[in-house]
Amino acid sequence: MDRDNSLRSVQGSTPHVRIRRTAPKPLTTATINALKPGKLLADGAIRPGAGSLKIRKRVTAGGVVCEWIFEWSRAGKTARQSVGRYSPVESPDALTLSQARAEAGRLQSLIKAGEDPLARRDAERHAARLRVDAEKEQIKHANEKNLSALLAAYVESLRLKHKTDSAYDAENIFANHVSKPFPGIASLPAADIQPQHISMILARLVGPEVEHKKGRTALKLRSYAGAAYKMALGAGIDPMAPAAAKEFGLTFNPVAAVPVTKMAAAFNRAGNRVLGADELRHYLAHVTALETDLPRLALQLQIVTGGQRMQQLLRLTHANVTDKSVNLYDPKGKRLQPRLHTLPVLPEIEEILVALMLLNPPANEESEAEAALFRSRDSIVALESISNTVQGISDAMLAQELTDTPFRAGDIRRTIETVLSETLMVSKDVRAQLLSHGLSGVQDRHYDKGKHLAAKTNALRLWNDYVADLCLDRPSQAGTHLERTNTVANE
C-alpha cells in the first residue's frame, strides 16, 4: 500500500545506519477507487495510538464493495470491527470518507476512556433488541386494549352488577353501531380514540344526511360509551373494578367531549303518543296476524301483562315462571341488584307462556340463553328486532289509513297505562306496582317489600277484560270490576 518514507539516525553499535519507516497517507476518493479487490488500505488522517481506520475492497455476489474497518489492540491482540460500507456521497446505509473518520474518532475516544468498542456495540445491540421487544409488546397491548375491548369490559361490568338487561342492550348497540359499521375505529387502542371518532359513529345515526334518524339509539350509545370510558378511567384505583377494565392507559374521556345538548333536545323528549281505542284494536289485530312466532308472542305477552318493559320480558327463563307467578327483574336506575318484580299468572298470560315453552322447551344446560323462553338460534331475541316489528305495524297502519300518526314500541306501554288510569280508573299506586316504576322512594326501597299480587291481579283482570271487549268491538264491562280493584288498592 502507499506509504511515506521517513529516515532517522539510530545510534548504537553501528552509528549513522539509516532505517526506513513508513506511515500511511490520508485516504482520498482517488486512492479508494484505485484500490484492488482483496486489498486493505489504512487512512493516514487518523492519528495512531488508539486504533486505526482502514478500507477494504472485496467482491461479493452483488458486485465489488468497499467497507470500513476499525482496528485496535485489545489484550495484546488485534481486534477488528466493521464500521460500514463506503459511499462517495451521503447515503442512509453507507459512510463517506469524512463520516468514517468521525466514527473512527468516536471509537478512539471510547478506547482512550477504557471502553471496549466491541463490548459497547454488543450492549447497544442488546439495548436495541430490548427496545424493539418493548415496542412490540406495547403494540400487542394496544391491540388488546382497543375500543372493542373497552366496550366489552363495560358490558361485563354490567353483568357483574346483575344488570343483565342493560348489558344485553349495550352489547347489541355496540355490535350494531360500532363494531360492524366501524371495524377500523373499533380496533384502535382505546387511548387513541378522539372525540372526532365518537362524533363520526353518532353521525351515522343522526347526521343531516340520515333520512330515518335513530336519535334514541344514538343517545343510548353515547351514554353507554361514556360510561365505559368513565369506568376504565377509574379502574386503576377501584378495588371492585373488573380486571378487564384496567390498564387501558386512558387520560381523558373522548365521549364526554362530544356535545349532547342539541341531540338530547331533538330526541330525548318525553313521549306523548297514545293510541286511541280504534288504533289499539287495529294494532292488536296486526300483532295477531304476525307470521313469526317469537315477535308475535312477545308483543302479545306485553299486552296481557299490562304493558311490562319489553327488555325484561325478553329475558324470561323457565326458572322465572311458576304455576301462579312470573318473576321479572328490574335493573332500572342505579340499583346494584335488580329489583324482583312479580306478576300473577292469569289465563291469558298462561296461554302465551305455554306456547313459549313449547317453542323453547327447558334444556339441561345452565346458560341463560339456553334457558330463555325467547331463544332464537342460540341467542335471545333482540329488543331492536321487536322495536322494528312495531315500526312495521305502524307503517302498515299508516298505509292502510288506520292511523294518521306513526307510533313506536314505547308508545304501547304508555297507551296501556293511560287506559288503566283514565278509562279503568286504576290508582296510581297500583299502576306503579303493576308496571314497576316510581318505586325508588325511601318507603318503597326500605320498608314496602310486599308483592301486591292481589292488586296486580285485579288490575290485570280489569285490563284483559277491556282488551277482550275491545277486540270484540263491544262496550267495555270494566265498570263491574272497578269497585273491587279500588277496594284492594286502598287496603
Sequence and secondary structure as in RCSB ss.txt:
>XXXX:A:sequence
MDRDNSLRSVQGSTPHVRIRRTAPKPLTTATINALKPGKLLADGAIRPGAGSLKIRKRVTAGGVVCEWIFEWSRA
GKTARQSVGRYSPVESPDALTLSQARAEAGRLQSLIKAGEDPLARRDAERHAARLRVDAEKEQIKHANEKNLSAL
LAAYVESLRLKHKTDSAYDAENIFANHVSKPFPGIASLPAADIQPQHISMILARLVGPEVEHKKGRTALKLRSYA
GAAYKMALGAGIDPMAPAAAKEFGLTFNPVAAVPVTKMAAAFNRAGNRVLGADELRHYLAHVTALETDLPRLALQ
LQIVTGGQRMQQLLRLTHANVTDKSVNLYDPKGKRLQPRLHTLPVLPEIEEILVALMLLNPPANEESEAEAALFR
SRDSIVALESISNTVQGISDAMLAQELTDTPFRAGDIRRTIETVLSETLMVSKDVRAQLLSHGLSGVQDRHYDKG
KHLAAKTNALRLWNDYVADLCLDRPSQAGTHLERTNTVANE
>XXXX:A:secstr
  EEEEEEEE SSSTTEEEEEEEE    HHHHHH  TT EEE TTS TTS EEEEEEEEETTEEEEEEEEEEEET
TEEEEEEEEEB SS BTTBB HHHHHHHHHHHHHHHHTT  HHHHHHHHHHHHHHHHHHHHHHHHHHHHTBHHHH
HHHHHHHHHHTT HHHHHHHHHHHIIIIITT HHHHTSBGGG  HHHHHHHHHHHH TT SS  HHHHHHHHHHH
HHHHHHHHHHTT TTS GGGS     S TTTTS  HHHHHHH         HHHHHHHHHHHHT SSHHHHHHHH
HHHHTTS  HHHHHT BGGGB SSEEEEEE  SS SS EEEEEE  HHHHHHHHHHHHHS   S   HHHHBTTE
ETTEE  HHHHHHHHHHHHHHHHHTTS SS   HHHHHHHHHHIIIIIS   HHHHHHHHT S  SHIIIII   
  HHHHHHHHHHHHHHHHHHHTTS   THHHHHHHHHHHH 
